[in-house]
Amino acid sequence: MKIFSVANQKGGVGKTTLSTQLAFAAIEQGIKTLFIDLDTQGNATLTFAGQSQIANDDEYQGAKASRLFTAAGEDSLPIEVNETLSIIPCDNDLFDVIRGRIGTEIIDDDVLMAHFIKSVKQFDSQFELCIIDTPPALGVVLQCALAVSDIVISPLSISVYDMEGTEQLLNTVNYIRETTNKNLRHGGILLMKTNTRSNIEKEAIESLKGQYGSLVLPMQLPERIAVKMAVAMGQAVWHKPRGSSHNKAAIEWKNVCDAIINNIVSH
């Protein structure tokens, strides 16, 4: 099973949109996929399970993201969305994990990481691909995701605040590679929500390429209304495109998502 994380410590850059669209691309290729939602906002859980709070219901008996950080995670049973996709939804207890706690008990980061790696690795024989949507913050949960991943990709929108945090994220990736997961590969920085008509953005992109070189992926995903509509409907951007703008978005997203999935699977 290839394990892939989508990570950026800044919210609002399109991280969950990218991770869910990658899942749509994977299942269309017939790749048996596990999706783990580690973002407490629960937007990916909403997309695939129909409600963001499903794991917080008292009667819910399936896997929860927070349990993956405990010994109980070894008995987790994901929700089967269809014959190709299963998910482990986020839950409210994940807030405690982010603070380094299980219930009222403070847990060492290394213990949380060891449990998480073991919990995720149990699915090796059941799935071909695991996609992890990470929280929009640096911390133990993001580090655990990186520690178990084969590859991470970083969506980035062009703004002063978003670009400022890039170096921190890359430092975290390097730290995990040096200390925990030597096989972790950074798949690149994917520019999203770009404005192709803005000279200021074009200059910012060139500056980013000058700083990070080939780590900045050559493809971009411009800001388009059709993407917001697809997200709202819980569909792939390329699902039944209507109109020229939607067609452009469909082609852009389909090509990028297929390229990323193929790159993951081939390595």
C-alpha positions, 0 to 999 in steps of 0.5 A, spaced: 500 500 500 502 506 497 501 512 503 500 519 500 499 525 505 497 532 502 500 537 507 500 544 508 500 548 515 496 553 512 488 553 512 484 555 506 489 553 500 485 547 497 488 541 501 482 538 502 479 539 495 486 536 492 485 530 497 478 528 495 479 530 488 485 525 488 481 520 491 476 520 486 481 520 480 484 513 484 477 510 484 476 511 477 482 508 476 480 502 480 485 503 485 482 500 492 483 506 496 483 508 504 482 515 505 484 517 512 481 524 515 485 527 520 483 534 519 478 536 524 474 540 520 471 534 517 470 536 510 473 530 507 468 526 511 462 530 509 464 529 502 464 521 502 460 519 508 455 525 507 456 528 514 462 531 517 460 529 524 458 521 523 464 519 527 461 523 533 454 519 534 454 515 540 451 509 536 457 509 531 462 503 531 466 504 526 473 506 525 475 513 528 481 518 526 483 519 533 483 511 535 489 510 530 493 514 535 492 508 540 492 501 541 485 500 539 487 503 532 489 496 530 482 493 530 479 499 526 474 498 521 473 503 516 467 505 513 466 502 506 463 508 501 463 503 495 467 497 493 473 501 491 473 507 497 473 506 504 474 512 509 476 513 516 472 519 519 475 525 523 472 525 530 472 530 536 477 526 540 482 528 534 482 535 538 485 532 544 490 528 540 493 534 537 494 537 544 498 530 545 492 527 549 488 521 549 482 523 554 485 526 560 492 523 559 498 526 556 501 522 551 509 522 549 509 524 541 513 518 540 508 513 543 502 517 539 507 516 532 508 508 534 501 507 535 499 511 528 504 507 524 502 500 526 494 502 525 495 505 518 500 499 516 495 494 518 491 495 512 497 494 507 494 488 504 487 490 504 488 497 500 493 499 494 493 506 496 492 510 502 490 518 502 491 522 508 488 529 509 492 532 514 490 538 519 492 545 517 497 546 523 504 543 524 504 538 530 504 531 532 498 529 528 502 532 521 508 529 523 505 522 524 502 522 517 509 524 515 512 518 519 508 513 515 507 516 508 511 514 502 510 521 499 507 528 501 505 533 496 504 541 498 498 545 495 500 552 496 496 558 494 500 565 492 499 569 498 504 572 503 501 568 509 501 562 505 508 562 502 511 564 508 509 557 511 512 553 506 519 553 509 517 551 516 513 545 512 519 543 508 523 543 515 518 539 518 518 534 512 526 534 512 526 533 520 521 527 519 526 524 513 532 524 518 529 522 524 523 517 523 522 516 515 528 516 511 523 513 505 519 519 505 519 523 498 516 530 497 512 530 491 512 537 490 509 544 491 502 544 487 500 551 486 492 552 487 487 558 486 492 561 482 490 567 478 493 567 471 492 574 469 495 577 475 502 580 473 503 580 481 502 573 482 506 571 476 512 574 479 511 571 485 511 564 482 517 566 478 520 568 485 518 561 488 521 557 483 527 561 484 527 559 491 525 552 491 527 550 483 524 543 481 520 542 487 515 547 484 511 542 480 510 545 473 502 544 473 497 549 476 490 549 478 487 556 477 481 559 481 475 557 478 467 557 480 466 550 477 471 547 482 467 550 488 461 547 485 464 541 485 466 541 492 459 543 494 456 537 490 461 532 493 463 530 486 469 530 481 471 537 478 470 533 471 464 530 473 459 532 467 462 538 465 457 544 463 460 550 459 467 552 457 469 554 464 467 548 467 470 544 461 477 548 463 477 546 470 475 539 468 481 538 464 486 541 469 483 537 475 483 531 471 490 531 468 493 533 475 490 528 479 491 523 474 498 525 474 499 525 481 496 518 482 500 515 477 506 518 480 505 515 486 503 508 484 509 507 479 514 509 485 
